[in-house]
Amino acid sequence: MTFVKTIAAGLGLAVATAAAQPVLAQDYPERPVEFIVPWSPGGGSDTLMRIVSNNIPEYLGVEMPIINMPGVGGTVGLKEASRRDADGYTAAQIHEGLLTASITGLTDLTWQDFEPVALMTASPQFLVTNADQPYSTMDEFVEYARENPGEVTIGVTLGGVPHLHAAMIEDAYDLELKYVGYEGTGERIRALVGGNLDVAIGDVSSAGQFVENGDLTFLATGAPERLAQAPDVPTFKELGTDLDLAVTRGIVMPKGSPDEAQATLEEALRQLSEDEAFVEQVNNAGAEVQFRGQEEYTEYLQNLSETVDRLAAVLAP
């Protein structure tokens, strides 16, 4: 009798303990996972994340419908995502813009307010110059800029990711550049072609055609290795600086989301990143697939956050 009572008591305790802990059903996910993209339809983030959304059901087992919530530099949608129930059925997209928005006071959100699940795509950035300038290589540019401190103009989006990348280049090479703000990449590339800038931060999709025409020159890329679209352009790392310059699109969940949900979504995204059709679609959209799982993505954000903090005085208005 005592033995039976002991077993019964033990089972009761186990059931009570299990009931007290939020757990996911073993067949998670049981319904669609809403995917908040904090940017307008048609932009780079929307385009790339729709490729993710369109292809993920095969690996996740459910739909991941996109909900566009643009506004205030991507912070409106992320604020909503941070308020959602941490039940595994909300995901959101972030990029480096969240870190610059945090440091410039645009939002009180930080990347630590979310659970990083996976980095999926990267759009490597380039330092681009007008072909009429007295330099055509990165070494020549650095020499010229050092000889003319404060005189070389560089086109950026003030307080945004391009501003961060320009500041990182300036810091790495000990330069003093003159920042000129433009709303978007296309606008500053057109200004560069028109001779209104000396250099600018750009990418293949915005500047590639002008490079092919001979109007512009890629000096270096922030990609980890040379790109097939620009095989003759050296990386900053080749040139001796540990610069990783890209607009990366990662997927996060609200803080406190179940570990099982994070792990399930991470694995589905990992499998998707190896899908040749998906990779081709991302490449056609002007980006690269650069999968990083929870641990590696968190490390990337932590390192970048330290860089942004160090350059805060340059980035803040």
C-alpha positions in Angstrom: 0.0 0.0 0.0 2.8 2.4 0.9 4.6 1.6 -2.3 1.4 2.2 -4.4 0.8 5.5 -2.6 4.4 6.6 -3.2 4.1 5.9 -6.9 0.8 7.7 -7.1 2.2 10.7 -5.3 5.2 10.8 -7.6 3.0 10.6 -10.7 0.8 13.4 -9.3 3.9 15.6 -8.7 5.1 14.9 -12.2 1.8 15.9 -13.8 1.5 19.0 -11.7 5.1 20.0 -12.6 4.5 19.4 -16.3 1.2 21.4 -16.2 3.1 24.3 -14.6 5.6 24.6 -17.5 4.7 26.0 -20.9 5.4 23.3 -23.4 4.8 22.9 -27.1 2.9 20.0 -28.5 5.2 17.4 -30.0 3.8 18.1 -33.5 4.7 21.8 -33.5 3.9 23.7 -35.5 0.2 23.1 -35.6 -0.8 26.2 -37.4 0.8 28.9 -39.6 3.7 31.0 -38.1 3.0 34.7 -38.8 6.1 36.4 -40.2 6.3 40.2 -39.6 8.4 42.0 -42.1 8.7 45.6 -40.9 9.1 47.1 -44.3 6.9 48.0 -47.3 6.0 45.5 -50.0 8.5 45.6 -52.9 11.6 46.6 -51.1 14.7 44.4 -50.6 13.7 42.9 -47.3 10.1 42.2 -48.5 11.4 40.6 -51.7 13.9 38.3 -50.0 11.6 37.3 -47.1 8.9 36.5 -49.6 11.3 34.0 -51.2 11.7 32.5 -47.7 8.0 32.5 -47.1 7.2 30.9 -50.4 9.6 28.1 -49.9 9.6 27.3 -46.2 6.3 25.2 -46.0 8.1 22.1 -47.4 10.5 22.2 -44.5 8.5 23.7 -41.7 5.3 21.9 -42.5 3.1 25.0 -42.3 2.7 28.3 -44.0 4.7 31.3 -42.9 2.5 34.2 -44.2 4.1 37.6 -44.4 2.6 40.6 -42.6 4.1 43.9 -43.8 4.3 46.5 -41.0 6.4 49.4 -42.3 7.2 52.6 -40.5 9.9 54.6 -38.7 12.9 52.8 -40.1 11.5 49.3 -39.5 10.8 49.9 -35.9 7.0 49.9 -35.9 6.7 46.3 -37.0 9.5 45.2 -34.7 7.7 46.9 -31.7 4.6 44.9 -32.6 6.6 41.7 -32.9 8.2 42.3 -29.5 4.7 42.5 -27.9 3.4 39.3 -29.4 2.9 36.2 -27.3 6.1 34.2 -27.1 4.3 31.0 -28.2 6.3 30.1 -31.2 3.8 31.4 -33.7 5.3 34.8 -34.4 8.6 35.5 -36.2 10.0 38.7 -37.5 12.8 39.9 -39.8 15.6 42.2 -38.7 18.8 43.6 -40.2 21.6 45.9 -39.2 19.2 48.8 -39.3 17.8 47.8 -35.9 21.3 48.3 -34.3 21.7 51.8 -35.9 18.1 52.7 -35.0 18.9 51.8 -31.4 22.1 53.7 -31.1 20.7 56.9 -32.7 17.6 56.9 -30.4 15.1 56.0 -33.1 13.8 53.2 -31.0 14.4 51.8 -27.5 14.3 48.2 -28.9 17.6 46.3 -29.3 18.3 42.9 -30.9 18.5 41.5 -27.4 14.7 42.0 -27.1 14.3 39.1 -29.5 15.5 35.5 -29.8 17.8 35.2 -32.9 16.8 32.1 -34.8 18.8 32.3 -38.1 20.5 34.7 -40.5 19.3 33.8 -44.0 20.5 36.2 -46.6 23.2 38.8 -47.1 23.5 41.6 -49.6 27.3 42.4 -49.7 28.1 46.0 -49.9 30.8 47.7 -52.0 32.8 50.9 -51.8 32.1 52.4 -55.2 33.8 55.3 -56.9 33.3 57.4 -60.0 35.6 56.2 -62.8 36.9 59.8 -63.3 38.6 59.9 -59.9 42.4 59.9 -59.6 42.2 56.4 -58.0 41.0 53.1 -59.3 42.1 50.7 -56.5 41.5 50.6 -52.8 45.1 51.3 -52.0 45.1 54.3 -54.2 41.9 55.6 -52.7 43.3 55.2 -49.1 46.4 57.1 -50.1 44.4 59.9 -51.7 42.0 60.2 -48.8 44.8 60.4 -46.3 46.4 63.1 -48.3 43.1 65.0 -48.4 41.5 64.6 -45.0 37.9 65.8 -44.7 37.6 66.5 -48.4 36.6 63.2 -49.9 32.7 62.9 -50.0 31.0 59.6 -49.4 27.3 59.0 -50.1 25.4 57.2 -47.3 22.0 57.1 -45.6 22.7 59.2 -42.5 22.0 57.2 -39.3 21.4 54.1 -41.4 23.3 50.9 -42.4 25.3 52.6 -45.2 26.5 55.3 -42.6 27.6 52.4 -40.3 29.5 50.8 -43.1 31.2 54.0 -44.1 32.2 54.7 -40.5 33.6 51.2 -40.3 35.8 51.8 -43.4 36.8 55.2 -42.1 37.8 53.6 -38.7 39.6 50.7 -40.2 41.8 52.8 -42.5 42.2 55.8 -40.2 40.5 58.2 -42.7 38.5 61.4 -42.3 35.6 61.4 -44.8 32.8 63.8 -45.5 29.4 62.2 -45.2 26.6 63.2 -47.6 23.2 61.9 -46.9 20.8 60.4 -49.4 17.5 58.7 -48.8 18.2 55.5 -50.6 20.9 53.5 -52.4 19.6 54.3 -55.9 19.7 58.1 -55.2 23.3 58.1 -54.0 24.5 55.9 -56.9 22.9 58.3 -59.3 24.6 61.2 -57.6 27.9 59.3 -57.9 27.4 58.7 -61.6 26.6 62.4 -62.0 29.9 63.4 -60.4 28.3 64.9 -57.2 30.2 62.4 -54.9 33.6 60.9 -54.8 32.6 57.5 -53.4 29.5 55.8 -52.1 28.3 52.6 -50.4 26.5 50.5 -52.9 25.8 47.0 -54.1 25.7 44.9 -57.3 22.0 45.5 -57.9 22.3 49.3 -57.7 25.7 49.9 -59.2 26.6 46.8 -61.2 25.3 48.1 -64.5 27.2 51.4 -64.1 30.3 49.4 -63.4 29.8 47.4 -66.6 29.3 50.6 -68.6 32.5 52.0 -67.2 30.9 54.9 -65.3 31.7 53.5 -61.9 34.4 51.3 -60.3 34.1 48.9 -57.4 37.1 49.4 -55.1 36.3 46.6 -52.6 33.5 44.4 -51.3 32.6 43.6 -47.7 31.7 40.0 -48.6 33.6 37.3 -46.9 35.0 36.1 -50.3 34.9 37.3 -53.9 31.5 37.3 -55.5 30.7 35.6 -58.8 28.9 38.8 -59.9 32.2 40.8 -59.4 35.0 38.3 -59.5 37.8 40.9 -60.0 36.8 43.0 -57.0 38.9 42.2 -53.9 37.4 41.8 -50.4 38.3 44.1 -47.6 39.6 41.0 -45.8 42.0 40.3 -48.7 43.2 43.8 -48.4 44.1 43.3 -44.7 41.1 44.6 -42.8 38.6 42.5 -41.0 35.5 44.2 -42.4 32.3 42.3 -42.9 30.0 44.7 -44.7 26.6 43.4 -45.7 22.9 44.1 -45.2 21.9 40.8 -43.7 18.3 39.6 -43.2 17.8 37.4 -40.2 14.7 35.9 -38.6 13.9 36.3 -34.9 11.2 35.4 -32.4 9.8 37.3 -29.5 11.9 37.0 -26.3 11.1 33.9 -24.4 9.7 31.9 -27.3 10.0 28.1 -26.6 13.3 26.5 -27.3 11.5 23.8 -29.2 10.0 26.4 -31.6 13.3 28.1 -32.1 15.1 24.9 -32.8 12.3 23.6 -35.2 12.3 26.9 -37.2 16.1 27.0 -37.2 16.3 23.5 -38.7 13.7 24.2 -41.3 15.6 27.4 -42.4 18.9 25.4 -42.4 17.4 22.9 -44.8 15.9 25.7 -46.9 19.3 27.4 -47.2 20.6 24.2 -48.9 17.7 24.1 -51.5 19.2 24.9 -54.9 16.0 26.5 -56.2 15.8 28.8 -53.2 19.5 29.8 -53.5 18.9 30.6 -57.2 15.9 32.8 -56.4 17.9 34.7 -53.7 20.8 35.2 -56.2 18.4 36.4 -58.8 17.2 39.0 -56.3 20.8 40.3 -55.9 21.7 38.7 -52.6 23.5 35.6 -51.3 22.4 32.8 -49.0 24.6 33.0 -45.9 22.9 30.8 -43.3 24.0 31.2 -39.7 22.1 29.3 -36.9 21.1 30.5 -33.5 24.5 30.5 -31.9 26.5 31.9 -34.8 23.8 34.5 -35.6 23.8 35.7 -32.0 27.6 36.0 -32.1 27.4 38.0 -35.3 24.9 40.4 -33.7 26.9 40.7 -30.5 30.1 41.6 -32.4 28.3 44.1 -34.6 26.7 45.7 -31.6 30.1 46.3 -30.1 31.2 48.0 -33.3 28.1 50.1 -33.4 28.6 51.2 -29.8 32.2 52.1 -30.5 31.2 54.2 -33.5 28.2 55.8 -31.8 29.6 59.3 -31.9 29.9 59.2 -35.7 26.5 57.7 -36.2 24.4 59.7 -33.8 22.8 62.9 -35.2 
